[in-house]
Each structure stands twice: as structure tokens, then as C-alpha cells.
Amino acid sequence: MKSNNSITGAGHLLPEYYDTWADTIAAFPAKVKQNTGVDLYAMSPQNETDFAS
């Protein structure tokens, strides 16, 4: 899904995967609630936004 063909390191999300990524992010809070009973109040898709190797 990324321009570098890796789940790690520098790269960006390819435009053809924008909808898939959005659907995944949007569904995540409901899955957490379903599996743990926890309501998420915030989330970030990456926790180290300045990291690139």
C-alpha cells in the first residue's frame, strides 16, 4: 500500500489505497469496542510521525 513496498521505513500511501485505508481507520474504533469494551476517544495512525529510515 506504500510507495516503498514495505510496512516500515519512509514512503507514502499510494492514492489507489486511500479508500481502503480510510475504511480501515474508520472501522478500527468499533472493532476495539467490540473486542474489549473500550471506547476510543482519540487515535493516530502512526505514533512517530517524524520517523523515517
Secondary structure, DSSP 8 states (H G I E B T S, - for coil): -BTTSSSSSS--B-GGGHHHHHHHHHHHHHHHHHHH----S---S-S-TT---
